[in-house]
Amino acid sequence: MKSRNQTRVSEFLLLALTEDPEMQPIFFNLFLSIYLVTVLGNLLIMLAVTTNSHLHTPMYFFLANLSFTDICFSTTIIPKMLVSLQAQNQSITFAGCLTQAGFVLVFTTGESILLSIMAYDRYVAICHPLRYTTIMNSHFCYLLMLFSWLTNLGDALLHTLMLLQLSFCTNLEIPYFFCEVVQVIKVACSDTLINNIVLYFAAGILGAAPLSGIIFSYTKIVSSVLRMPSAGGKYKAFSTCGSHLSVVSLFYGTGFGTYISSTFTHSSRETAIASIMYTVVTPMMNPFIYSLRNRDMKRALKNIIRGIPASQ
């Protein structure tokens, strides 16, 4: 098959959510609802953290950044899905596909690093409470976030530029509901060895390192909590980590589920549905997890809804 230069590629074809015309309005309303709930829920979290002086702590600063990341993550994927459903057209331009793939990488990597940072914050708070304000000062928190964003953007830019060097043939169907770097590489007809090496090397570092940091932090936290003499102290320590552990479990659980699905099943639709859990459901659930399990956050959200000044 004769390849053609990537500059001549005009568009890719994404997997359709459904082939049944009667189901398309149902899926449109479902994903529109999910998107609105995701944006509203995460905006409320950001508003509560910003306006309530009692929440001006490192833990809630990182939580606000997590909510911002979740909004951006959902906005990268769901609006395009809604447009495709409404127009009954699954095509996406070459530039649009690479842009979407790059931003998906930015926000997935960003969430992974951010969850690791939040685990470290809980480790310092529980294992070194007397030094907490000294270690987790505002300057250090801003540096951590700057490091996170520079790493995310640098990684995504590298992979996107490498995608531009590939050539594509006639088979431009991507078996996902959105563009993702791995799937774009798979439909290329030029040599992708370097792309795959760089991709898996970066994934090993930016995926395994944050997860290792989370495991290390919680190993130290559990060890420290078990040595506490007071049952009340143990409960308080674990309760401050409960929300974060739930979010970590949801993020990595759905992520590994997507990977396992793509490895052991030959059905592209099953793999794509698993990816929906990872990219759509997780950002929607995070605000509920933090608001339902965190007393201070529930109080701040109730004050916003009732119109009470947040500083009270």
Backbone bond lengths (Angstrom), bond angles and torsions (degrees), N, CA, C in turn:
res aa  C-N    CA-C-N  psi(-1)  N-CA   C-N-CA  omega(-1)  CA-C   N-CA-C  phi
1 M - - - 1.474 - - 1.529 109.69 -
2 K 1.241 116.46 127.62 1.453 120.38 -178.76 1.515 110.77 -78.30
3 S 1.342 116.07 128.10 1.466 120.15 -179.29 1.504 109.57 -86.30
4 R 1.292 113.36 161.93 1.459 118.73 176.51 1.517 109.30 -130.76
5 N 1.284 115.57 153.80 1.455 120.39 -176.32 1.517 110.68 -63.85
6 Q 1.373 115.86 144.81 1.450 120.08 -175.78 1.524 113.48 -62.65
7 T 1.341 118.65 -19.68 1.459 120.20 179.78 1.522 111.50 -69.54
8 R 1.354 117.92 -18.23 1.455 121.13 178.80 1.529 112.69 -89.47
9 V 1.333 116.87 -10.74 1.453 120.66 178.98 1.530 108.39 -71.51
10 S 1.310 116.52 123.79 1.456 119.66 -177.30 1.509 112.78 -96.47
11 E 1.352 117.78 -33.85 1.453 119.15 -176.38 1.524 111.79 -161.46
12 F 1.336 114.66 161.75 1.452 123.03 171.83 1.520 108.24 -111.25
13 L 1.321 115.09 164.38 1.456 120.77 177.96 1.525 108.27 -118.48
14 L 1.324 116.12 119.74 1.461 121.66 -179.63 1.523 110.61 -89.00
15 L 1.326 115.12 161.66 1.458 120.70 178.27 1.529 109.78 -70.76
16 A 1.305 116.96 136.24 1.465 121.16 179.70 1.529 110.28 -78.23
17 L 1.324 116.05 139.78 1.458 120.00 177.07 1.521 111.30 -62.43
18 T 1.315 116.65 -37.24 1.458 121.89 177.98 1.519 109.69 -155.90
19 E 1.315 115.75 148.32 1.469 120.77 176.39 1.524 111.34 -94.12
20 D 1.318 116.36 -8.39 1.467 121.94 -177.92 1.528 109.89 -86.60
21 P 1.330 119.60 115.44 1.472 121.23 -179.31 1.529 113.09 -59.11
22 E 1.338 117.33 -30.72 1.457 120.01 -179.27 1.524 112.31 -72.03
23 M 1.325 116.60 -23.76 1.463 120.70 -179.98 1.523 112.72 -85.16
24 Q 1.320 117.50 -18.21 1.464 120.35 -175.62 1.529 113.42 -62.38
25 P 1.352 119.99 -43.36 1.471 118.82 175.85 1.527 112.90 -62.22
26 I 1.338 116.72 -33.42 1.468 120.63 178.73 1.519 110.34 -66.41
27 F 1.332 116.69 -46.49 1.463 120.34 178.12 1.528 111.07 -65.06
28 F 1.323 116.28 -38.41 1.472 119.55 178.79 1.532 110.25 -59.97
29 N 1.319 117.15 -49.29 1.467 120.76 -179.72 1.528 111.58 -65.46
30 L 1.335 116.53 -36.37 1.466 120.35 179.41 1.519 111.06 -63.30
31 F 1.331 116.65 -50.92 1.458 119.54 -176.68 1.529 112.42 -74.15
32 L 1.322 117.12 -28.80 1.458 119.11 172.95 1.524 110.09 -64.44
33 S 1.318 116.49 -42.48 1.473 121.08 178.47 1.525 110.82 -63.24
34 I 1.335 115.91 -44.42 1.466 119.90 178.83 1.524 110.76 -60.52
35 Y 1.334 115.62 -42.24 1.468 119.24 -178.99 1.525 111.39 -65.52
36 L 1.332 116.91 -44.18 1.462 120.08 -179.93 1.524 111.41 -64.50
37 V 1.323 116.83 -40.70 1.469 120.72 178.00 1.528 110.21 -64.66
38 T 1.321 116.25 -41.72 1.466 120.77 179.52 1.522 111.43 -61.54
39 V 1.326 116.47 -49.52 1.463 120.89 -178.36 1.525 110.77 -65.47
40 L 1.333 117.14 -46.98 1.459 120.61 -178.51 1.524 111.22 -63.46
41 G 1.324 116.78 -46.70 1.461 120.51 -178.74 1.515 112.41 -61.00
42 N 1.323 116.72 -45.59 1.466 119.81 -178.94 1.522 111.91 -72.52
43 L 1.341 117.51 -32.88 1.464 119.75 174.93 1.522 111.33 -64.51
44 L 1.323 116.83 -38.31 1.467 120.73 177.62 1.523 110.99 -63.91
45 I 1.333 116.31 -40.23 1.466 119.89 176.86 1.525 109.97 -61.44
46 M 1.327 117.20 -46.54 1.464 121.35 -179.85 1.520 111.08 -63.47
47 L 1.333 116.73 -41.31 1.461 121.15 179.30 1.516 111.19 -64.42
48 A 1.331 116.51 -42.55 1.465 120.54 179.83 1.522 111.02 -62.91
49 V 1.315 116.89 -43.76 1.466 120.64 -179.08 1.519 110.95 -67.84
50 T 1.321 116.93 -38.24 1.466 121.12 -176.97 1.516 112.39 -71.14
51 T 1.333 117.45 -40.17 1.460 121.10 -171.42 1.522 114.27 -94.16
52 N 1.331 117.81 -17.16 1.463 120.10 -177.12 1.526 109.82 -99.18
53 S 1.325 115.97 116.34 1.463 120.63 -176.56 1.528 112.22 -64.21
54 H 1.336 117.25 -26.61 1.461 120.74 179.33 1.530 111.99 -70.22
55 L 1.316 117.04 -16.18 1.464 121.35 -178.94 1.527 112.50 -102.36
56 H 1.324 116.66 11.02 1.464 119.86 179.19 1.529 109.58 -84.60
57 T 1.321 115.10 64.54 1.461 123.05 178.84 1.522 108.21 -127.55
58 P 1.349 117.07 161.98 1.473 118.96 -179.60 1.522 113.83 -55.03
59 M 1.335 117.55 -40.72 1.463 120.01 -177.65 1.523 111.46 -58.67
60 Y 1.326 117.02 -44.98 1.466 120.14 -178.36 1.525 111.91 -79.95
61 F 1.317 117.17 -25.06 1.461 120.23 172.68 1.527 110.23 -61.83
62 F 1.337 116.14 -45.41 1.464 120.10 177.84 1.527 110.93 -68.43
63 L 1.330 116.63 -34.49 1.465 119.86 177.94 1.528 110.85 -63.65
64 A 1.326 117.60 -40.93 1.465 121.08 177.56 1.524 110.66 -62.42
65 N 1.317 116.55 -38.66 1.462 120.19 177.10 1.524 111.50 -67.70
66 L 1.334 116.64 -35.31 1.465 120.23 175.92 1.524 110.54 -64.23
67 S 1.318 116.82 -41.33 1.466 120.84 178.25 1.519 111.15 -64.24
68 F 1.330 117.07 -41.36 1.462 120.58 176.79 1.523 110.79 -61.53
69 T 1.336 116.92 -42.60 1.463 121.60 178.10 1.520 111.13 -61.85
70 D 1.336 116.95 -41.03 1.464 120.94 -179.75 1.528 111.53 -65.52
71 I 1.326 116.99 -38.84 1.471 120.13 177.28 1.530 110.08 -63.06
72 C 1.313 116.07 -45.74 1.469 120.28 -179.77 1.526 111.32 -65.19
73 F 1.333 116.23 -39.70 1.459 121.42 179.50 1.530 110.46 -60.19
74 S 1.332 116.09 -48.95 1.471 120.39 179.98 1.525 111.38 -65.05
75 T 1.337 116.84 -39.20 1.461 121.22 -178.95 1.530 111.22 -66.64
76 T 1.309 116.97 -28.16 1.462 121.13 177.84 1.521 112.01 -67.26
77 I 1.336 117.28 -30.08 1.466 121.33 -170.88 1.527 113.61 -110.08
78 I 1.341 117.31 -52.63 1.469 119.93 -167.72 1.527 113.91 -67.11
79 P 1.337 122.08 -45.55 1.475 119.71 -179.02 1.530 113.22 -55.26
80 K 1.327 117.70 -39.41 1.471 119.80 177.52 1.523 110.68 -64.99
81 M 1.338 117.29 -38.49 1.463 120.20 177.24 1.524 110.86 -62.94
82 L 1.330 116.93 -39.72 1.465 121.22 179.56 1.525 111.18 -66.40
83 V 1.320 116.66 -41.34 1.470 120.52 178.18 1.526 110.29 -63.10
84 S 1.338 116.32 -42.33 1.469 120.40 179.87 1.522 111.13 -63.79
85 L 1.339 116.78 -40.53 1.460 120.47 178.62 1.523 111.44 -65.87
86 Q 1.323 115.92 -42.66 1.461 120.30 -177.81 1.522 111.37 -67.83
87 A 1.331 116.83 -40.53 1.463 121.45 -177.87 1.526 112.59 -88.58
88 Q 1.347 115.97 -9.22 1.460 121.34 -175.89 1.528 110.86 53.76
89 N 1.324 113.61 44.23 1.466 121.34 -177.74 1.526 108.14 -139.70
90 Q 1.327 117.10 116.41 1.460 121.70 -174.80 1.531 113.38 -93.63
91 S 1.305 117.66 7.43 1.464 119.68 -178.33 1.520 111.00 -77.25
92 I 1.330 114.98 151.38 1.457 122.06 174.80 1.522 106.92 -141.85
93 T 1.313 117.59 138.53 1.455 120.92 -176.92 1.526 110.48 -65.43
94 F 1.317 115.19 158.48 1.461 120.60 179.31 1.527 110.46 -58.91
95 A 1.340 115.77 -47.15 1.465 119.26 179.65 1.524 110.99 -64.76
96 G 1.337 116.11 -40.35 1.458 119.99 179.46 1.512 112.14 -64.49
97 C 1.331 116.79 -38.10 1.458 121.26 179.65 1.519 111.18 -65.81
98 L 1.322 116.93 -46.36 1.464 120.03 179.93 1.522 111.34 -66.32
99 T 1.337 116.37 -36.38 1.466 119.97 177.61 1.527 110.59 -64.74
100 Q 1.334 115.85 -45.72 1.460 119.82 179.13 1.527 110.86 -63.15
101 A 1.317 117.43 -44.11 1.467 120.88 179.39 1.527 111.07 -60.30
102 G 1.337 116.17 -39.53 1.457 120.13 178.92 1.513 112.43 -65.24
103 F 1.330 116.72 -44.73 1.463 119.94 -179.30 1.531 112.22 -70.07
104 V 1.331 117.08 -34.61 1.467 119.72 174.96 1.525 109.46 -59.36
105 L 1.326 116.24 -41.68 1.462 120.79 179.21 1.527 110.73 -66.87
106 V 1.335 117.26 -40.16 1.461 121.06 178.83 1.524 111.13 -57.51
107 F 1.327 116.28 -48.65 1.461 119.30 -171.22 1.525 113.00 -83.29
108 T 1.335 118.65 -27.88 1.468 118.75 174.05 1.524 110.23 -70.04
109 T 1.324 116.27 -44.54 1.460 120.08 177.26 1.524 110.18 -64.57
110 G 1.335 116.02 -40.31 1.463 120.67 179.80 1.511 112.14 -61.50
111 E 1.327 116.78 -42.86 1.464 119.77 -179.90 1.524 110.81 -65.88
112 S 1.318 116.79 -39.41 1.457 120.86 178.95 1.526 111.40 -61.70
113 I 1.332 116.68 -48.27 1.461 120.62 179.89 1.520 110.64 -66.13
114 L 1.324 117.28 -40.34 1.456 121.36 -178.72 1.526 111.67 -64.48
115 L 1.325 117.59 -39.81 1.462 120.66 177.09 1.524 110.87 -64.11
116 S 1.330 116.62 -34.47 1.460 120.61 176.46 1.536 110.97 -67.53
117 I 1.326 116.18 -41.32 1.461 120.81 177.92 1.531 110.55 -63.03
118 M 1.326 116.51 -41.67 1.459 120.78 179.44 1.533 111.26 -65.61
119 A 1.340 116.84 -35.00 1.464 120.40 176.34 1.525 110.20 -66.22
120 Y 1.329 117.08 -39.80 1.463 120.85 177.32 1.527 110.62 -64.17
121 D 1.329 116.12 -39.43 1.465 120.43 177.58 1.528 110.75 -59.61
122 R 1.331 118.01 -44.15 1.467 121.97 178.40 1.530 110.80 -66.79
123 Y 1.322 116.78 -35.53 1.474 120.87 177.74 1.533 110.80 -62.28
124 V 1.325 116.69 -46.38 1.469 120.33 179.50 1.528 110.38 -65.44
125 A 1.333 117.10 -41.92 1.469 121.24 -177.75 1.523 112.25 -63.28
126 I 1.323 117.37 -36.71 1.464 120.94 -175.05 1.533 112.10 -93.01
127 C 1.304 116.54 -39.81 1.465 120.02 -176.00 1.527 113.46 -89.16
128 H 1.327 117.57 -23.92 1.471 121.30 179.09 1.532 109.95 -135.48
129 P 1.334 117.99 59.41 1.473 121.04 -173.48 1.534 113.81 -61.54
130 L 1.332 117.40 -33.96 1.460 119.95 -177.90 1.530 111.85 -72.36
131 R 1.297 117.44 -22.54 1.469 121.65 -179.21 1.522 112.00 -105.11
132 Y 1.340 116.45 5.66 1.463 120.29 -173.26 1.529 112.75 -58.58
133 T 1.330 116.63 -51.71 1.472 119.59 -177.24 1.525 112.20 -66.36
134 T 1.328 115.71 -27.19 1.465 119.19 178.42 1.525 111.20 -74.55
135 I 1.336 115.50 -44.52 1.471 119.98 -178.13 1.529 110.97 -73.32
136 M 1.330 115.54 -51.91 1.470 120.03 -175.96 1.537 110.33 -91.31
137 N 1.313 116.05 55.24 1.469 119.63 177.02 1.519 109.64 -77.51
138 S 1.310 115.66 165.97 1.470 120.11 -174.64 1.525 112.12 -61.15
139 H 1.328 117.44 -37.20 1.468 120.95 -179.77 1.527 110.20 -62.24
140 F 1.323 116.74 -44.01 1.463 121.18 -179.29 1.524 110.77 -66.99
141 C 1.330 116.82 -38.99 1.477 120.64 179.29 1.523 111.23 -63.32
142 Y 1.330 116.51 -42.43 1.464 119.78 178.21 1.530 110.89 -66.12
143 L 1.329 117.20 -36.23 1.462 120.15 177.66 1.533 111.14 -65.32
144 L 1.334 116.06 -39.34 1.459 119.68 177.67 1.530 111.34 -62.05
145 M 1.332 116.07 -43.02 1.461 119.44 179.25 1.520 111.29 -68.28
146 L 1.326 117.63 -37.81 1.466 121.13 177.42 1.522 109.92 -63.33
147 F 1.326 116.57 -43.48 1.472 121.07 177.35 1.522 110.17 -60.03
148 S 1.323 116.83 -43.44 1.460 121.29 -179.05 1.522 111.26 -60.61
149 W 1.327 117.16 -49.90 1.468 120.47 -176.53 1.524 111.97 -68.77
150 L 1.327 117.43 -38.09 1.465 119.32 178.41 1.528 110.57 -65.67
151 T 1.331 116.45 -39.06 1.462 120.64 178.27 1.521 111.14 -65.27
152 N 1.343 116.33 -45.83 1.467 120.76 -179.40 1.517 111.25 -60.60
153 L 1.337 115.41 -50.47 1.466 120.19 -176.46 1.524 111.29 -65.98
154 G 1.338 116.85 -39.90 1.459 120.32 179.18 1.516 111.85 -63.88
155 D 1.332 116.49 -42.65 1.463 121.20 179.11 1.530 110.88 -64.23
156 A 1.328 116.54 -46.88 1.473 120.55 -179.22 1.530 111.31 -65.07
157 L 1.327 116.82 -40.12 1.462 120.38 179.62 1.522 111.06 -64.10
158 L 1.329 116.80 -40.73 1.466 120.87 178.93 1.527 111.24 -60.28
159 H 1.343 116.40 -48.98 1.465 119.71 -177.56 1.534 111.63 -68.35
160 T 1.325 116.46 -36.37 1.467 119.49 179.74 1.526 110.98 -66.32
161 L 1.322 117.18 -42.72 1.459 120.68 178.33 1.532 110.93 -64.65
162 M 1.339 116.34 -35.05 1.464 119.20 178.19 1.533 111.01 -70.75
163 L 1.333 117.36 -31.80 1.467 120.09 176.02 1.522 110.68 -64.72
164 L 1.321 116.59 -33.10 1.470 120.67 -179.86 1.525 112.25 -65.49
165 Q 1.339 117.01 -20.23 1.460 120.57 -179.43 1.530 112.68 -84.94
166 L 1.345 116.43 -8.37 1.463 120.01 -177.63 1.524 111.52 -84.49
167 S 1.328 115.18 157.08 1.462 121.70 173.63 1.520 108.48 -110.31
168 F 1.332 116.00 149.33 1.459 121.07 -177.12 1.525 109.49 -126.18
169 C 1.322 115.46 143.24 1.465 120.74 -178.61 1.524 109.76 -98.59
170 T 1.313 116.21 -144.40 1.458 119.27 -175.41 1.520 113.51 -85.60
171 N 1.338 116.99 -22.85 1.466 120.30 -178.64 1.524 109.26 -85.25
172 L 1.328 117.06 93.96 1.461 121.58 -175.91 1.527 111.85 -113.53
173 E 1.310 116.98 25.30 1.462 120.93 178.40 1.522 110.43 -85.35
174 I 1.327 115.95 125.66 1.461 121.99 177.71 1.525 108.16 -102.86
175 P 1.335 119.39 122.17 1.464 121.78 -174.27 1.529 113.56 -79.84
176 Y 1.325 116.70 38.58 1.468 122.71 177.48 1.521 107.87 -132.20
177 F 1.331 116.14 167.23 1.458 120.50 175.55 1.526 111.40 -83.48
178 F 1.320 116.07 -5.37 1.465 121.51 -179.94 1.518 108.26 -149.56
179 C 1.330 116.41 166.83 1.465 120.70 179.50 1.525 110.24 -82.56
180 E 1.307 114.49 131.55 1.460 121.72 179.46 1.513 107.98 -135.80
181 V 1.330 117.81 142.47 1.459 122.16 -169.55 1.524 111.99 -54.65
182 V 1.321 117.84 -46.46 1.466 121.00 -178.07 1.527 111.18 -60.02
183 Q 1.334 115.92 -42.68 1.466 120.17 -178.06 1.527 111.55 -69.33
184 V 1.322 117.46 -35.93 1.465 120.51 178.11 1.526 109.99 -66.17
185 I 1.336 116.78 -41.06 1.466 120.75 177.53 1.521 110.78 -60.84
186 K 1.331 117.04 -38.28 1.466 121.13 -176.78 1.525 112.98 -64.89
187 V 1.334 118.22 -29.46 1.468 119.56 -178.10 1.520 112.31 -90.98
188 A 1.335 117.59 0.57 1.468 120.20 177.27 1.524 109.54 -73.93
189 C 1.315 116.71 148.25 1.468 120.24 179.25 1.528 111.55 -107.60
190 S 1.317 118.53 1.53 1.463 121.66 174.37 1.525 108.73 -95.65
191 D 1.310 117.06 175.60 1.469 122.17 -177.93 1.529 109.94 -66.69
192 T 1.338 116.29 124.23 1.477 121.27 -176.55 1.528 111.89 -113.59
193 L 1.320 118.01 15.41 1.460 121.02 -176.25 1.525 111.50 -58.72
194 I 1.338 116.24 -48.49 1.471 119.81 -178.27 1.529 110.30 -64.07
195 N 1.325 116.56 -40.79 1.470 120.10 178.77 1.522 110.79 -59.57
196 N 1.332 116.29 -44.16 1.465 120.11 -178.48 1.519 111.77 -68.68
197 I 1.318 116.83 -38.95 1.469 119.86 178.48 1.524 110.31 -62.29
198 V 1.338 115.94 -49.03 1.469 120.02 -179.68 1.526 110.67 -64.43
199 L 1.341 116.56 -40.13 1.462 120.93 -178.49 1.522 111.49 -61.94
200 Y 1.322 117.11 -49.49 1.464 120.20 -176.76 1.520 112.10 -74.72
201 F 1.323 116.73 -29.54 1.467 119.80 174.85 1.529 110.32 -65.66
202 A 1.342 115.46 -46.39 1.472 119.68 178.60 1.520 111.33 -65.58
203 A 1.346 116.52 -40.02 1.459 120.29 178.92 1.522 110.62 -63.83
204 G 1.329 116.25 -36.72 1.457 119.82 178.58 1.509 112.10 -64.01
205 I 1.331 115.49 -40.11 1.470 119.46 -179.34 1.524 111.52 -77.20
206 L 1.345 116.19 -52.36 1.459 120.59 -173.88 1.523 113.00 -80.65
207 G 1.318 117.08 -11.17 1.459 120.34 175.80 1.510 111.98 -100.77
208 A 1.334 116.00 -49.16 1.463 120.51 -176.46 1.526 112.26 -73.41
209 A 1.336 117.17 -37.87 1.467 119.85 -177.27 1.534 112.14 -63.10
210 P 1.359 119.73 -49.14 1.471 118.78 176.87 1.525 112.71 -61.40
211 L 1.337 117.59 -41.02 1.467 120.04 179.22 1.525 110.80 -63.99
212 S 1.315 116.90 -39.65 1.466 120.57 176.96 1.523 110.68 -63.96
213 G 1.337 116.05 -38.74 1.462 120.00 177.20 1.524 111.97 -63.49
214 I 1.335 116.39 -39.58 1.468 120.88 178.53 1.523 110.30 -65.21
215 I 1.329 116.73 -45.36 1.464 121.01 -179.89 1.525 110.35 -63.01
216 F 1.332 116.90 -43.39 1.463 120.81 178.96 1.532 110.80 -61.89
217 S 1.332 116.60 -46.08 1.460 120.76 -178.09 1.526 111.18 -60.58
218 Y 1.334 116.59 -45.32 1.456 119.10 -176.66 1.528 112.64 -76.76
219 T 1.312 117.30 -23.61 1.467 119.51 171.85 1.522 110.06 -64.70
220 K 1.331 116.05 -43.91 1.467 120.90 178.05 1.529 111.01 -68.03
221 I 1.336 116.32 -38.48 1.470 120.39 -179.98 1.520 111.01 -63.70
222 V 1.324 116.86 -48.25 1.472 120.62 -179.89 1.519 110.73 -61.58
223 S 1.331 116.31 -42.54 1.461 120.39 179.04 1.527 111.54 -61.80
224 S 1.331 115.82 -41.08 1.463 120.05 -180.00 1.522 112.11 -70.39
225 V 1.336 117.14 -40.93 1.468 121.30 -178.62 1.522 111.05 -66.19
226 L 1.319 117.64 -39.88 1.462 121.07 -178.64 1.526 112.41 -64.66
227 R 1.330 116.20 -21.52 1.466 119.85 178.18 1.519 112.99 -86.40
228 M 1.347 116.80 -6.96 1.457 120.08 179.08 1.531 110.22 -69.75
229 P 1.337 117.70 134.33 1.471 119.84 -178.73 1.522 113.31 -76.09
230 S 1.330 116.95 -27.13 1.464 121.44 -174.77 1.522 111.31 -91.84
231 A 1.349 115.30 130.44 1.463 120.13 176.11 1.522 110.58 -65.65
232 G 1.344 116.39 -35.60 1.457 120.83 177.58 1.513 111.82 -64.30
233 G 1.334 116.70 -38.67 1.460 121.10 178.02 1.511 111.61 -66.03
234 K 1.335 115.97 -38.93 1.463 119.71 177.31 1.526 111.09 -63.88
235 Y 1.330 115.65 -43.94 1.471 119.46 -179.33 1.524 110.83 -63.03
236 K 1.337 116.59 -43.81 1.467 120.56 -179.13 1.532 110.73 -63.32
237 A 1.334 116.01 -41.56 1.466 119.84 -179.35 1.522 110.97 -64.41
238 F 1.324 116.17 -46.21 1.462 119.56 -179.15 1.533 111.73 -68.25
239 S 1.333 116.46 -34.38 1.467 119.26 -178.60 1.523 111.69 -66.54
240 T 1.345 117.02 -32.24 1.467 119.49 178.17 1.526 111.91 -70.91
241 C 1.334 116.09 -19.33 1.471 120.25 -179.61 1.521 112.59 -99.98
242 G 1.342 117.20 -12.34 1.452 120.64 -173.18 1.513 113.62 -59.32
243 S 1.329 116.85 -46.14 1.460 120.53 -178.47 1.523 111.31 -63.72
244 H 1.326 115.24 -44.41 1.461 119.12 -178.76 1.523 111.27 -65.06
245 L 1.323 117.11 -41.06 1.459 120.67 178.10 1.527 111.21 -62.72
246 S 1.331 116.56 -37.61 1.468 120.61 178.69 1.520 110.75 -64.53
247 V 1.341 116.92 -43.30 1.461 121.35 179.48 1.531 110.70 -66.00
248 V 1.342 116.10 -42.19 1.467 120.56 177.73 1.524 110.49 -60.45
249 S 1.332 116.54 -45.12 1.469 121.32 -179.78 1.524 111.08 -62.44
250 L 1.334 116.47 -41.64 1.463 120.42 179.84 1.523 111.33 -66.73
251 F 1.324 116.70 -44.63 1.463 121.33 -177.05 1.526 111.26 -65.41
252 Y 1.335 116.73 -53.45 1.460 120.08 -177.56 1.528 111.71 -75.10
253 G 1.327 117.21 -31.52 1.459 120.13 178.07 1.511 111.90 -63.56
254 T 1.342 116.86 -48.51 1.467 120.02 178.41 1.524 111.06 -69.38
255 G 1.340 116.74 -33.80 1.462 120.23 178.23 1.523 111.98 -64.43
256 F 1.334 116.00 -47.77 1.464 120.05 177.60 1.526 110.60 -66.62
257 G 1.331 116.54 -33.82 1.465 120.09 177.16 1.515 111.34 -61.61
258 T 1.341 116.30 -41.12 1.462 120.60 177.11 1.520 111.28 -64.07
259 Y 1.341 116.12 -42.22 1.467 120.60 -179.72 1.526 110.79 -65.05
260 I 1.328 117.01 -45.44 1.462 121.11 -179.84 1.522 110.54 -64.07
261 S 1.347 115.71 -40.06 1.462 120.10 179.19 1.522 111.20 -61.43
262 S 1.322 116.52 -42.47 1.465 120.11 -179.51 1.523 112.23 -71.13
263 T 1.344 116.28 -23.86 1.466 120.42 -178.27 1.521 112.49 -83.41
264 F 1.331 116.54 -39.60 1.458 120.17 -170.66 1.523 114.53 -107.75
265 T 1.311 118.22 -2.44 1.456 118.90 177.41 1.522 109.53 -120.13
266 H 1.324 115.84 146.68 1.463 121.06 178.73 1.533 111.22 -97.90
267 S 1.323 116.06 1.78 1.460 120.31 -179.23 1.528 109.66 -90.69
268 S 1.327 116.00 115.07 1.460 119.58 179.59 1.519 111.12 -66.55
269 R 1.325 117.47 -30.78 1.461 120.44 -179.43 1.533 111.13 -68.60
270 E 1.339 117.27 -39.89 1.457 120.43 178.18 1.522 110.61 -64.03
271 T 1.331 116.54 -41.04 1.459 120.88 177.83 1.524 110.69 -64.92
272 A 1.330 116.53 -40.57 1.462 120.73 -179.92 1.519 110.89 -65.68
273 I 1.328 116.93 -39.15 1.470 120.45 178.46 1.534 109.96 -65.09
274 A 1.335 116.54 -39.36 1.466 120.24 176.48 1.524 110.64 -62.00
275 S 1.326 117.20 -36.23 1.459 120.63 179.36 1.528 111.43 -68.34
276 I 1.342 117.44 -27.52 1.457 121.21 176.84 1.522 110.25 -64.05
277 M 1.333 116.80 -42.20 1.470 121.10 177.04 1.520 110.63 -58.13
278 Y 1.309 116.02 -38.70 1.464 122.08 -175.68 1.523 112.04 -74.85
279 T 1.322 116.41 -41.96 1.468 120.11 -171.50 1.520 115.09 -98.80
280 V 1.331 117.61 -20.00 1.465 120.82 -175.22 1.522 112.51 -112.32
281 V 1.326 115.84 -48.21 1.467 119.92 -175.32 1.526 111.79 -72.03
282 T 1.327 117.10 -41.75 1.471 120.51 -177.10 1.525 112.88 -58.48
283 P 1.343 120.56 -49.58 1.471 119.50 177.66 1.524 113.51 -60.64
284 M 1.338 117.27 -30.07 1.460 120.12 178.97 1.520 111.59 -72.57
285 M 1.336 117.61 -35.80 1.455 121.56 -174.26 1.522 113.42 -79.77
286 N 1.328 118.21 -27.10 1.461 120.65 -175.42 1.530 114.19 -55.38
287 P 1.341 120.08 -45.63 1.473 118.94 178.53 1.529 113.08 -61.72
288 F 1.338 116.89 -37.59 1.457 120.07 179.00 1.529 110.83 -65.34
289 I 1.332 116.23 -40.72 1.462 120.29 -179.17 1.528 110.44 -62.14
290 Y 1.328 116.31 -45.68 1.466 118.98 -177.38 1.527 112.15 -74.39
291 S 1.316 117.58 -35.56 1.466 119.32 -177.63 1.524 111.91 -76.00
292 L 1.330 117.53 -31.71 1.467 120.07 -177.81 1.521 112.59 -82.71
293 R 1.328 117.52 -26.31 1.465 120.80 -175.10 1.518 113.28 -103.37
294 N 1.308 117.89 -5.40 1.464 120.97 -175.10 1.524 109.65 -117.31
295 R 1.331 116.69 117.08 1.467 121.77 -175.67 1.519 111.85 -64.85
296 D 1.336 117.11 -44.15 1.472 120.20 -179.38 1.527 111.27 -64.03
297 M 1.340 116.26 -39.00 1.453 119.39 -179.99 1.522 110.97 -68.65
298 K 1.333 117.40 -39.49 1.464 120.53 177.68 1.524 110.81 -62.11
299 R 1.319 116.18 -40.99 1.469 119.95 179.42 1.528 110.67 -65.39
300 A 1.321 116.80 -42.53 1.466 120.50 -179.45 1.522 111.30 -65.38
301 L 1.343 117.29 -40.65 1.464 120.92 179.53 1.530 111.06 -67.76
302 K 1.328 117.21 -38.05 1.464 120.09 177.39 1.520 111.02 -64.43
303 N 1.334 116.72 -37.87 1.468 120.21 177.98 1.517 111.29 -64.39
304 I 1.337 116.31 -38.92 1.475 120.12 179.06 1.522 110.05 -64.74
305 I 1.334 115.62 -46.48 1.465 120.08 -178.39 1.524 111.30 -63.35
306 R 1.337 116.98 -38.57 1.457 121.03 -178.84 1.531 113.04 -81.22
307 G 1.345 115.93 -9.96 1.441 119.45 -179.79 1.509 113.92 81.10
308 I 1.343 117.15 16.46 1.463 121.06 177.98 1.511 109.07 -79.70
309 P 1.347 119.43 138.72 1.455 120.78 177.59 1.513 111.29 -52.59
310 A 1.300 115.79 131.28 1.468 120.99 -171.64 1.507 113.53 -65.88
311 S 1.299 118.38 -22.92 1.466 120.27 -176.91 1.505 112.69 -76.18
312 Q 1.322 117.11 -11.44 1.447 120.44 -178.39 1.524 110.73 -79.45
